[in-house]
């Protein structure tokens, strides 16, 4: 369409201009926009965008059922019909022609076809990825030139099939102005800015509270001159705002690499685009550069993938979140039972989310929330429609047969709808045939290759960010205080644009918003192989992040995982019962993934992990994962060869022992480390006798099982525990439950028990090889060794010619807070130290650390070479080095000290109210809470401890564990990224559980 509107921007634009308004950003946008733009916008062209991938899928499905459809009826009824007289696709074109005839308006209606590739399906299956399902629709994203050609032929209205969003605006600009690469890039940017409608005029703006007039928000208008400069504005006296902030937010929306924004017409470079607010609600845009277009088109293919249904139910009242989750789990269990009877098979996916509990925030959620109003969001998928019809009927009965407080079903009974999968790939543009029809008659066959302009311009140089250290101050800011922000996603790829409000803020944003920081923040939404890239846009002072493998593919995350019941069945059938499950008597968890201090089950329910000291710095820490992946991509197993990581990490590890030792043996696990330590002690001393404490656990090899008397207390079958014939067991130096309880004398008296054993050995004509003890016995009940015990024991053992071995498998690497190694608290340095998998954050690497003198003696006595193919392989050492880096960079030892003190103080306060908490002990984040029947008699209460553990998991989604010889000590040894908010959740759960139990 054309109007000779009066131009008002001659001071900023030169020569003839083209003025274009966009009335729709998606299928379903407001019907008020087109009249607003036509009546008040003074536009030459009106464009409407209905081009999202999900819309294309829905239209393709509709077209299969009704061949005369396949377009958005909104365009006819809400846009064209009311405005047809004022304005003066094949199916859409025919419907539009009928509408014009009905109103007596003569229109030249052009149709651009060629996007539908279903007739080339056999060829496409050969060129796209193998193993894909049969497609129900295949459409290419075509270019702008056919639209321009249609306008050249005199079209009043152009109806096009699937094309790239920006082509709707670029087409008219090509029709009116020159066509060099920079102009194409500028026109594409103009189209990109307006393609989402009101998003560029104040919609979803960071500073949303400052935007007024949402009821009549102005839809965007661009006015472009021949040079490629253009302004962004909106109709006069409309709501919203056009500013540098609103335009820059839309500029960074879903652009990926801003230096290579790929479109069918041109490859755009937006890195040095500049914005200038020349008047109120008028922003001048310039600086886009163009390079040759790709030789391929993007093609989107649609295929059917079963059915889905969604139930949304408000839930109110006390403990609303717990009610909602229990109700959802019961509905799933009931319907699964019904599916078994009907032989329908299980769900392919399920998803439970409790809106109002910040569940979408993952480990950033406010853990103190206990809302009285939530919304249950229960999504399911199934291969059969009949199964989900059963599900839909079983939602309403929950209102009378399950938890109180379900107040209704949003939208009524859930609707069953087909699931459409999208698959995108590239396809040679030369193999596409595009036809332009006018009023139903072919007027031109367009060759895609003819639209490619091959002129090359010099590459844009993006100045590297300054490396100067930003000035420090006393203030902290939220990101949104320093920047405008806009996010968007395409399938499983997320874009997050950050635009500095002021150039002075940009260095701080660059420093803090690293790829590692962004990946860590969004870890709960990412797959383990997710990547994060950061790009610079110096022209507008912005950075753009592109995150892959996010959001479970986009939309509602539903895992195609083996379901809990099936998994447990398979485990029972194929896995030995000796590999026990936590919570085996109530509800074993099925964990899909972990992030930080959280584990997530098959419904994405987060559980606060308070016991996993093996993942020292947190589940799947980005730096640890990256170190693993990077080194694994180079080489892994390297037996009998040297590599730099070996020497580098060994020096770093020995430094953590204040260089008291000079030799390291690398192995796979704590069990192997302790086994090797015993061998070394035997070789050095020439003797075999070992002194261990009651309740010890040192590993699962045959010699170590015989030394681990903790296992003897778990024996249920006679003869299943065999004491090592060389083991001498002494009392556990426990000043709370042991035989000596006076803190002033306990250490000395327990040490005398060791001397008695040494004297007995002497009487029998044998000698000690080693004294082996955990620095802080865990399985024995988180025992804090009596003061002075180790010093005295070491003196006695050394006098008898033995070595002292301390087991730091669970407690090392800064977990103790005040000490990097917990034995330092006793002022001793053992002859040998063993360390385990926390060293690699769970990766199978462990070590034995000792002196050169002892190591040489072992080498001299042992003619067999130690062969550990993976104990010291480059991947394991890269992971271990990354763990050490994280501990240092994130100050986790200091954090463990401060947070550990906070937690222990919290439990001590609870013990004043709940006398069943008999003792609280520990160092840093290695804590034991002893549960007793009577604080005076200290009689253990294992039954109550087990109840606390079960209820903490079932009701509060907090994972703790009971241990000790009477199973009455609750362990708290979480990943070191545990937070104060997590601590508060743990303490509150204990308080509420014990209060309800009257303890």
KEDRENNU-157100 format. One line per 2 residues: their letters; for each residue x, y, z of C-alpha. Coordinates in steps of 0.25 Angstrom, whole numbers, plus 5000, padded with zeros to 4 digits. Layout:
<pts>
a> X,Y,Z  ...
</pts>
This chain:
<pts>
xx> 5000,5000,5000  5005,5014,4998
xx> 5001,5028,5005  5009,5041,5002
xx> 5010,5044,5016  5018,5056,5021
xx> 5032,5052,5026  5036,5059,5039
xx> 5050,5054,5040  5057,5061,5029
xx> 5068,5066,5039  5072,5051,5042
xx> 5069,5044,5029  5072,5049,5014
xx> 5065,5048,5002  5052,5039,4999
xx> 5048,5030,5011  5040,5017,5013
xx> 5031,5016,5025  5027,5002,5030
xx> 5018,4998,5042  5018,4984,5048
xx> 5004,4981,5054  5007,4967,5059
xx> 5019,4960,5066  5012,4946,5067
xx> 4999,4939,5064  4990,4944,5074
xx> 4995,4959,5076  4985,4970,5079
xx> 4974,4973,5068  4976,4988,5071
xx> 4990,4990,5065  4986,4990,5050
xx> 4976,5001,5051  4985,5009,5060
xx> 4997,5008,5050  4988,5011,5038
xx> 4980,5022,5044  4991,5029,5052
xx> 5004,5024,5047  5005,5030,5033
xx> 5011,5017,5027  5014,5013,5013
xx> 5014,4998,5016  5008,4989,5027
xx> 5014,4976,5031  5009,4965,5040
xx> 5018,4954,5045  5012,4940,5049
xx> 5025,4933,5046  5029,4926,5059
xx> 5033,4911,5058  5022,4907,5067
xx> 5012,4914,5059  5017,4908,5046
xx> 5016,4894,5052  5001,4897,5056
xx> 4998,4902,5043  5004,4890,5036
xx> 4996,4881,5044  4983,4889,5041
xx> 4987,4889,5026  4988,4874,5027
xx> 4974,4873,5032  4968,4884,5023
xx> 4976,4887,5011  4969,4900,5008
xx> 4974,4905,5022  4989,4906,5027
xx> 4989,4921,5029  4985,4930,5041
xx> 4970,4934,5040  4974,4946,5049
xx> 4980,4952,5037  4967,4952,5029
xx> 4957,4955,5040  4965,4964,5050
xx> 4975,4971,5040  4969,4972,5026
xx> 4954,4971,5027  4953,4984,5036
xx> 4963,4992,5027  4961,4986,5013
xx> 4955,4999,5007  4965,5008,5014
xx> 4977,4999,5009  4971,5000,4994
xx> 4994,4932,5000  4990,4922,4991
xx> 4979,4918,5001  4980,4931,5008
xx> 4981,4939,4995  4968,4932,4990
xx> 4961,4935,5003  4966,4950,5003
xx> 4961,4951,4988  4947,4946,4993
xx> 4948,4956,5004  4951,4968,4994
xx> 4940,4964,4985  4930,4963,4996
xx> 4934,4978,4999  4935,4982,4985
xx> 4950,4986,4986  4959,4983,4974
xx> 4973,4977,4979  4985,4972,4973
xx> 4988,4960,4982  5002,4954,4980
xx> 5005,4940,4986  5020,4935,4988
xx> 5021,4920,4988  5032,4910,4989
xx> 5034,4909,5004  5026,4896,5005
xx> 5036,4885,5002  5027,4873,5005
xx> 5028,4868,4991  5044,4867,4992
xx> 5043,4859,5005  5050,4847,4999
xx> 5062,4856,4995  5062,4863,5009
xx> 5063,4851,5017  5075,4848,5009
xx> 5081,4862,5013  5077,4863,5027
xx> 5081,4855,5039  5079,4841,5039
xx> 5069,4834,5048  5059,4845,5048
xx> 5044,4842,5049  5035,4844,5037
xx> 5032,4858,5035  5018,4863,5034
xx> 5022,4877,5029  5035,4883,5023
xx> 5037,4898,5021  5049,4906,5016
xx> 5051,4920,5022  5051,4928,5009
xx> 5057,4942,5006  5052,4956,5004
xx> 5055,4957,4989  5043,4950,4984
xx> 5034,4959,4993  5041,4971,4986
xx> 5039,4964,4972  5024,4963,4976
xx> 5023,4978,4979  5031,4981,4966
xx> 5019,4974,4959  5009,4983,4965
xx> 5004,4976,4977  4995,4983,4987
xx> 4996,4971,4996  5007,4960,4997
xx> 5004,4947,5004  5016,4939,5006
xx> 5019,4925,5012  5030,4923,5022
xx> 5041,4933,5021  5050,4939,5031
xx> 5044,4949,5040  5052,4961,5036
xx> 5048,4958,5021  5035,4964,5023
xx> 5041,4978,5025  5053,4976,5016
xx> 5044,4972,5004  5038,4986,5003
xx> 5051,4993,5005  5058,4985,4994
xx> 5046,4989,4985  5048,5004,4988
xx> 5063,5006,4990  5077,5001,4986
xx> 5081,4987,4989  5096,4987,4993
xx> 5100,4978,5005  5100,4989,5016
xx> 5086,4994,5011  5082,4979,5012
xx> 5088,4978,5026  5081,4991,5031
xx> 5068,4987,5025  5069,4973,5032
xx> 5072,4980,5045  5060,4989,5043
xx> 5052,4976,5041  5058,4970,5053
xx> 5055,4982,5062  5040,4982,5058
xx> 5037,4967,5056  5033,4965,5070
xx> 5023,4977,5070  5022,4984,5083
xx> 5035,4978,5089  5042,4990,5083
xx> 5032,5000,5088  5033,4997,5103
xx> 5027,4983,5104  5034,4974,5113
xx> 5044,4985,5116  5054,4984,5128
xx> 5048,4997,5133  5034,4993,5131
xx> 5029,5001,5143  5033,5014,5135
xx> 5024,5010,5123  5010,5016,5122
xx> 4999,5014,5113  4999,4999,5111
xx> 4984,4999,5108  4988,5006,5095
xx> 5003,5003,5093  5008,5008,5081
xx> 5013,4998,5070  5026,5000,5063
xx> 5029,5008,5051  5042,5009,5044
xx> 5045,5020,5033  5058,5017,5025
xx> 5065,5025,5015  5074,5021,5003
xx> 5087,5021,5011  5082,5010,5021
xx> 5080,5019,5032  5066,5018,5039
xx> 5058,5023,5051  5049,5015,5060
xx> 5037,5021,5065  5022,5019,5068
xx> 5009,5026,5065  5006,5039,5071
xx> 4999,5039,5085  5000,5024,5086
xx> 5005,5018,5099  5018,5011,5101
xx> 5032,5017,5099  5043,5017,5088
xx> 5056,5020,5094  5071,5015,5093
xx> 5067,5005,5104  5055,4999,5097
xx> 5062,4998,5084  5075,4993,5089
xx> 5068,4982,5097  5061,4977,5084
xx> 5074,4978,5076  5080,4968,5085
xx> 5068,4959,5084  5072,4945,5079
xx> 5083,4950,5070  5094,4939,5074
xx> 5107,4944,5069  5105,4959,5066
xx> 5116,4959,5056  5110,4948,5047
xx> 5095,4949,5048  5091,4939,5037
xx> 5079,4942,5028  5075,4937,5014
xx> 5078,4951,5008  5091,4955,5015
xx> 5100,4952,5027  5099,4963,5036
xx> 5109,4970,5045  5102,4978,5056
xx> 5114,4979,5065  5116,4994,5063
xx> 5102,4998,5061  5099,5012,5068
xx> 5087,5017,5074  5083,5032,5076
xx> 5070,5037,5083  5068,5049,5073
xx> 5054,5053,5079  5044,5047,5089
xx> 5040,5033,5084  5049,5034,5072
xx> 5062,5027,5071  5072,5027,5060
xx> 5079,5014,5056  5092,5013,5047
xx> 5104,5005,5046  5100,4992,5041
xx> 5109,4984,5031  5106,4973,5022
xx> 5114,4961,5016  5110,4951,5006
xx> 5098,4942,5009  5099,4928,5012
xx> 5098,4917,5001  5087,4910,5009
xx> 5073,4912,5014  5069,4908,5028
xx> 5058,4898,5027  5048,4894,5039
xx> 5042,4880,5039  5030,4876,5047
xx> 5027,4862,5052  5017,4856,5061
xx> 5022,4851,5075  5010,4846,5083
xx> 5001,4854,5092  5001,4864,5103
xx> 4992,4869,5114  4994,4879,5125
xx> 4986,4881,5138  4987,4894,5145
xx> 4981,4895,5159  4981,4906,5170
xx> 4984,4900,5184  4982,4909,5196
xx> 4984,4907,5211  4995,4903,5220
xx> 5006,4894,5214  5000,4897,5200
xx> 5013,4893,5193  5013,4879,5200
xx> 4998,4877,5197  5000,4880,5183
xx> 5012,4871,5181  5006,4860,5188
xx> 4993,4861,5180  5001,4861,5167
xx> 5009,4849,5171  4996,4842,5175
xx> 4989,4845,5162  5001,4839,5154
xx> 5001,4827,5163  4986,4825,5161
xx> 4986,4827,5146  4998,4818,5144
xx> 4991,4807,5151  4979,4809,5142
xx> 4988,4809,5130  4993,4795,5135
xx> 4979,4790,5135  4976,4796,5121
xx> 4990,4791,5116  4993,4805,5111
xx> 5007,4806,5115  5014,4817,5124
xx> 5015,4832,5122  5027,4835,5113
xx> 5029,4848,5121  5024,4855,5134
xx> 5026,4868,5140  5022,4874,5153
xx> 5024,4888,5156  5019,4896,5168
xx> 5017,4911,5164  5019,4920,5176
xx> 5031,4913,5182  5041,4918,5172
xx> 5044,4904,5167  5048,4910,5153
xx> 5059,4917,5161  5066,4904,5164
xx> 5077,4906,5175  5075,4921,5175
xx> 5060,4920,5181  5057,4926,5194
xx> 5057,4914,5203  5049,4920,5214
xx> 5037,4921,5205  5025,4913,5211
xx> 5013,4919,5203  4999,4918,5206
xx> 4995,4919,5191  5002,4911,5180
xx> 4998,4906,5166  5000,4892,5163
xx> 5005,4890,5149  5005,4875,5145
xx> 5009,4872,5130  5009,4858,5124
xx> 5012,4852,5111  5008,4839,5105
xx> 5009,4831,5092  4994,4828,5092
xx> 4983,4839,5093  4974,4829,5100
xx> 4983,4829,5112  4983,4844,5114
xx> 4968,4844,5113  4968,4835,5125
xx> 4978,4845,5132  4969,4857,5128
xx> 4957,4850,5135  4965,4847,5148
xx> 4969,4861,5151  4955,4866,5157
xx> 4953,4855,5167  4966,4860,5174
xx> 4957,4872,5178  4949,4862,5188
xx> 4958,4850,5190  4972,4856,5192
xx> 4977,4868,5199  4968,4880,5204
xx> 4970,4893,5197  4969,4890,5182
xx> 4960,4901,5178  4958,4898,5163
xx> 4964,4894,5150  4969,4906,5141
xx> 4962,4904,5128  4954,4892,5132
xx> 4957,4878,5129  4971,4877,5123
xx> 4971,4876,5107  4979,4865,5100
xx> 4987,4871,5089  4997,4865,5079
xx> 5012,4868,5082  5019,4873,5070
xx> 5034,4872,5069  5042,4882,5061
xx> 5055,4879,5054  5063,4890,5047
xx> 5074,4888,5037  5081,4894,5025
xx> 5077,4892,5011  5084,4896,4998
xx> 5076,4909,4993  5079,4905,4978
xx> 5070,4893,4980  5058,4902,4983
xx> 5048,4907,4973  5040,4920,4977
xx> 5028,4924,4969  5021,4938,4969
xx> 5007,4938,4965  4998,4950,4963
xx> 4983,4948,4965  4985,4933,4964
xx> 4994,4934,4951  5009,4931,4950
xx> 5016,4944,4947  5031,4940,4950
xx> 5039,4928,4954  5050,4933,4964
xx> 5063,4927,4965  5069,4928,4980
xx> 5083,4928,4975  5080,4941,4967
xx> 5078,4948,4980  5092,4946,4986
xx> 5101,4958,4985  5116,4954,4986
xx> 5122,4967,4988  5132,4966,5000
xx> 5135,4977,5010  5146,4977,5020
xx> 5144,4970,5033  5139,4978,5044
xx> 5149,4980,5055  5143,4978,5069
xx> 5152,4985,5079  5156,4975,5090
xx> 5150,4979,5104  5159,4987,5113
xx> 5167,4979,5123  5169,4991,5132
xx> 5164,4987,5146  5151,4994,5150
xx> 5151,5003,5161  5146,4997,5174
xx> 5135,5003,5183  5126,5000,5195
xx> 5113,4998,5187  5107,4985,5181
xx> 5097,4986,5170  5087,4976,5163
xx> 5090,4974,5148  5077,4981,5144
xx> 5082,4994,5152  5094,4995,5142
xx> 5088,4989,5130  5076,4986,5121
xx> 5073,4972,5119  5066,4963,5108
xx> 5065,4948,5107  5060,4939,5096
xx> 5061,4925,5092  5061,4916,5079
xx> 5058,4902,5083  5069,4898,5093
xx> 5078,4910,5090  5076,4923,5099
xx> 5081,4937,5096  5083,4947,5108
xx> 5086,4961,5104  5092,4971,5114
xx> 5093,4986,5110  5100,4995,5119
xx> 5092,5007,5123  5105,5015,5124
xx> 5118,5013,5118  5125,5013,5131
xx> 5117,5001,5136  5122,4992,5124
xx> 5135,4988,5130  5128,4983,5143
xx> 5118,4975,5135  5129,4969,5127
xx> 5137,4965,5139  5125,4959,5147
xx> 5117,4953,5135  5127,4943,5131
xx> 5123,4930,5123  5126,4922,5135
xx> 5118,4931,5144  5106,4931,5135
xx> 5107,4916,5133  5107,4914,5148
xx> 5095,4923,5150  5087,4915,5140
xx> 5092,4902,5143  5079,4896,5148
xx> 5073,4899,5134  5085,4893,5126
xx> 5089,4880,5121  5103,4875,5126
xx> 5109,4878,5112  5103,4892,5111
xx> 5112,4902,5105  5112,4918,5108
xx> 5118,4927,5098  5120,4942,5100
xx> 5120,4953,5089  5122,4968,5089
xx> 5114,4979,5083  5123,4991,5086
xx> 5114,5000,5077  5103,5000,5088
xx> 5111,4996,5099  5106,4982,5101
xx> 5110,4967,5102  5101,4955,5097
xx> 5102,4941,5103  5098,4929,5095
xx> 5095,4917,5103  5093,4903,5097
xx> 5086,4891,5102  5076,4899,5111
xx> 5062,4898,5116  5061,4883,5112
xx> 5059,4887,5097  5050,4899,5100
xx> 5037,4901,5107  5033,4891,5118
xx> 5044,4882,5122  5039,4868,5122
xx> 5050,4857,5123  5049,4844,5115
xx> 5054,4836,5126  5052,4822,5131
xx> 5041,4824,5142  5044,4821,5157
xx> 5036,4808,5158  5042,4802,5145
xx> 5056,4806,5150  5055,4800,5163
xx> 5049,4787,5157  5062,4787,5148
xx> 5071,4790,5160  5065,4778,5168
xx> 5067,4769,5156  5081,4772,5152
xx> 5088,4780,5163  5093,4772,5176
xx> 5086,4776,5188  5099,4779,5195
xx> 5099,4792,5187  5089,4798,5196
xx> 5080,4810,5194  5077,4821,5203
xx> 5062,4822,5207  5061,4808,5203
xx> 5049,4806,5213  5041,4818,5209
xx> 5044,4824,5195  5057,4822,5188
xx> 5060,4834,5180  5062,4834,5165
xx> 5072,4845,5162  5074,4850,5148
xx> 5084,4861,5150  5091,4870,5161
xx> 5095,4884,5161  5102,4891,5172
xx> 5097,4886,5186  5084,4881,5179
xx> 5079,4867,5173  5068,4867,5164
xx> 5058,4855,5162  5050,4850,5150
xx> 5040,4861,5152  5051,4872,5154
xx> 5048,4873,5169  5060,4879,5175
xx> 5066,4872,5188  5076,4879,5197
xx> 5088,4870,5198  5094,4871,5212
xx> 5102,4858,5211  5110,4858,5199
xx> 5124,4862,5203  5130,4854,5191
xx> 5125,4865,5182  5134,4875,5189
xx> 5131,4888,5181  5117,4884,5177
xx> 5110,4875,5167  5115,4878,5152
xx> 5123,4890,5156  5125,4897,5142
xx> 5140,4899,5144  5141,4884,5148
xx> 5133,4879,5136  5140,4888,5126
xx> 5154,4883,5131  5149,4869,5129
xx> 5143,4871,5115  5155,4879,5111
xx> 5166,4869,5115  5157,4857,5111
xx> 5157,4863,5097  5172,4863,5096
xx> 5176,4850,5103  5173,4842,5115
xx> 5180,4829,5118  5195,4831,5118
xx> 5202,4819,5125  5217,4820,5127
xx> 5218,4834,5121  5220,4847,5127
xx> 5211,4859,5125  5211,4873,5130
xx> 5199,4872,5139  5206,4861,5147
xx> 5217,4870,5152  5208,4882,5153
xx> 5197,4876,5161  5207,4868,5170
xx> 5214,4881,5174  5201,4888,5177
xx> 5196,4877,5185  5208,4876,5194
xx> 5208,4891,5196  5194,4889,5203
xx> 5202,4880,5213  5211,4892,5216
xx> 5222,4884,5208  5223,4874,5220
xx> 5223,4863,5210  5230,4860,5197
xx> 5224,4849,5190  5210,4845,5184
xx> 5204,4832,5180  5192,4833,5171
xx> 5181,4823,5171  5166,4822,5168
xx> 5159,4822,5182  5160,4824,5197
xx> 5160,4808,5198  5172,4807,5189
xx> 5179,4818,5196  5177,4812,5210
xx> 5181,4798,5204  5194,4804,5198
xx> 5197,4812,5211  5197,4798,5218
xx> 5206,4792,5208  5216,4804,5209
xx> 5216,4803,5225  5218,4788,5224
xx> 5230,4790,5214  5236,4801,5223
xx> 5235,4794,5236  5236,4779,5232
xx> 5224,4776,5241  5209,4774,5238
xx> 5201,4777,5251  5191,4789,5250
xx> 5184,4797,5261  5170,4802,5257
xx> 5159,4808,5266  5146,4802,5269
xx> 5135,4806,5258  5146,4809,5248
xx> 5143,4809,5233  5154,4809,5223
xx> 5149,4803,5210  5144,4790,5204
xx> 5157,4782,5199  5159,4769,5207
xx> 5170,4774,5216  5162,4787,5219
xx> 5149,4780,5222  5156,4772,5232
xx> 5161,4785,5239  5147,4792,5238
xx> 5140,4788,5251  5128,4797,5247
xx> 5124,4786,5237  5124,4776,5248
xx> 5112,4784,5254  5104,4782,5241
xx> 5106,4767,5240  5093,4759,5240
xx> 5099,4746,5235  5109,4738,5244
xx> 5122,4738,5238  5120,4749,5228
xx> 5130,4758,5235  5144,4753,5236
xx> 5154,4761,5245  5167,4763,5239
xx> 5177,4754,5247  5187,4765,5248
xx> 5177,4775,5253  5177,4781,5268
xx> 5165,4788,5271  5165,4799,5282
xx> 5153,4808,5287  5148,4819,5279
xx> 5154,4832,5285  5140,4838,5286
xx> 5138,4847,5298  5123,4847,5297
xx> 5119,4833,5296  5132,4826,5300
xx> 5137,4820,5312  5145,4832,5316
xx> 5137,4845,5316  5145,4855,5323
xx> 5150,4865,5313  5162,4868,5321
xx> 5167,4854,5322  5160,4846,5311
xx> 5171,4848,5300  5182,4843,5310
xx> 5173,4831,5315  5169,4827,5301
xx> 5184,4828,5296  5188,4818,5308
xx> 5179,4808,5302  5188,4808,5290
xx> 5200,4807,5299  5194,4794,5305
xx> 5192,4788,5291  5207,4791,5288
xx> 5211,4785,5301  5203,4773,5298
xx> 5209,4772,5284  5223,4773,5290
xx> 5219,4761,5300  5215,4753,5288
xx> 5228,4755,5281  5222,4764,5270
xx> 5223,4778,5265  5214,4789,5260
xx> 5214,4793,5245  5204,4804,5246
xx> 5193,4811,5254  5182,4814,5244
xx> 5171,4824,5248  5161,4834,5242
xx> 5164,4848,5245  5150,4850,5249
xx> 5143,4836,5249  5130,4838,5241
xx> 5124,4824,5240  5126,4823,5255
xx> 5117,4835,5257  5124,4847,5253
xx> 5134,4846,5265  5142,4858,5269
xx> 5155,4851,5274  5158,4854,5288
xx> 5168,4866,5290  5183,4861,5290
xx> 5180,4847,5286  5188,4847,5273
xx> 5200,4854,5279  5201,4843,5290
xx> 5198,4832,5281  5208,4836,5271
xx> 5219,4836,5281  5215,4822,5286
xx> 5215,4816,5272  5228,4823,5267
xx> 5235,4818,5280  5230,4804,5276
xx> 5236,4806,5262  5222,4807,5255
xx> 5217,4818,5245  5204,4826,5247
xx> 5194,4827,5236  5183,4837,5236
xx> 5171,4835,5227  5166,4848,5221
xx> 5157,4842,5210  5145,4849,5215
xx> 5150,4861,5222  5161,4868,5214
xx> 5162,4879,5204  5157,4891,5213
xx> 5145,4884,5218  5149,4886,5233
xx> 5149,4901,5231  5160,4905,5241
xx> 5169,4894,5235  5171,4889,5221
xx> 5173,4875,5227  5166,4872,5239
xx> 5177,4865,5246  5184,4879,5247
xx> 5174,4882,5258  5182,4872,5267
xx> 5195,4878,5264  5201,4866,5257
xx> 5207,4862,5244  5205,4847,5241
xx> 5215,4839,5234  5205,4835,5223
xx> 5192,4842,5219  5181,4836,5210
xx> 5172,4844,5202  5160,4840,5193
xx> 5150,4844,5183  5146,4858,5188
xx> 5160,4861,5182  5153,4860,5168
xx> 5139,4864,5172  5135,4850,5171
xx> 5143,4847,5159  5151,4834,5162
xx> 5164,4839,5167  5171,4838,5181
xx> 5185,4838,5187  5195,4834,5197
xx> 5204,4845,5202  5217,4842,5210
xx> 5232,4846,5211  5243,4842,5201
xx> 5249,4834,5212  5237,4825,5213
xx> 5234,4824,5198  5248,4820,5195
xx> 5248,4809,5206  5235,4804,5199
xx> 5241,4804,5185  5254,4797,5191
xx> 5245,4786,5197  5235,4785,5186
xx> 5240,4779,5173  5226,4780,5166
xx> 5223,4793,5159  5211,4800,5163
xx> 5202,4801,5151  5190,4811,5151
xx> 5185,4813,5137  5175,4824,5142
xx> 5179,4828,5156  5189,4839,5150
xx> 5183,4840,5136  5183,4854,5130
xx> 5168,4855,5131  5167,4851,5146
xx> 5178,4861,5149  5172,4872,5141
xx> 5159,4870,5149  5167,4870,5162
xx> 5174,4883,5159  5161,4889,5155
xx> 5155,4885,5169  5167,4892,5176
xx> 5165,4904,5167  5150,4905,5171
xx> 5153,4904,5186  5163,4915,5185
xx> 5156,4925,5176  5143,4923,5183
xx> 5149,4924,5197  5142,4911,5200
xx> 5151,4908,5212  5147,4921,5219
xx> 5133,4919,5215  5133,4905,5221
xx> 5138,4911,5234  5128,4922,5235
xx> 5116,4914,5230  5120,4902,5239
xx> 5120,4911,5251  5106,4916,5248
xx> 5100,4902,5246  5106,4897,5259
xx> 5101,4909,5266  5088,4907,5261
xx> 5087,4893,5265  5092,4896,5279
xx> 5081,4906,5280  5071,4896,5276
xx> 5077,4886,5286  5072,4896,5297
xx> 5058,4894,5292  5059,4879,5287
xx> 5067,4872,5298  5067,4859,5289
xx> 5079,4867,5282  5090,4862,5291
xx> 5102,4867,5285  5106,4875,5273
xx> 5121,4874,5268  5130,4876,5256
xx> 5139,4885,5248  5134,4894,5237
xx> 5124,4886,5228  5127,4872,5235
xx> 5117,4872,5246  5110,4861,5254
xx> 5097,4863,5262  5095,4852,5272
xx> 5080,4848,5275  5078,4842,5289
xx> 5066,4838,5298  5072,4845,5310
xx> 5083,4856,5310  5087,4852,5324
xx> 5088,4837,5321  5092,4839,5306
xx> 5085,4827,5302  5085,4827,5287
xx> 5071,4828,5280  5073,4822,5266
xx> 5059,4821,5263  5056,4836,5265
xx> 5069,4839,5256  5063,4830,5245
xx> 5049,4837,5246  5056,4851,5245
xx> 5064,4846,5233  5051,4840,5226
xx> 5042,4852,5229  5053,4862,5225
xx> 5053,4856,5211  5039,4853,5209
xx> 5033,4866,5214  5045,4876,5213
xx> 5052,4870,5201  5065,4871,5209
xx> 5075,4859,5209  5082,4855,5222
xx> 5087,4842,5227  5088,4835,5240
xx> 5101,4827,5244  5109,4823,5256
xx> 5109,4809,5263  5095,4812,5268
xx> 5091,4819,5256  5087,4831,5264
xx> 5096,4842,5259  5091,4850,5247
xx> 5102,4854,5238  5103,4868,5231
xx> 5114,4869,5221  5109,4876,5209
xx> 5116,4881,5196  5124,4893,5200
xx> 5115,4902,5192  5104,4901,5202
xx> 5098,4914,5206  5093,4921,5219
xx> 5079,4920,5213  5081,4905,5211
xx> 5086,4904,5226  5073,4912,5230
xx> 5065,4902,5223  5072,4890,5229
xx> 5070,4896,5243  5056,4900,5241
xx> 5053,4886,5236  5059,4880,5249
xx> 5051,4889,5258  5038,4887,5251
xx> 5040,4872,5251  5044,4871,5265
xx> 5033,4880,5270  5022,4872,5263
xx> 5028,4859,5269  5028,4866,5283
x> 5043,4864,5285
</pts>
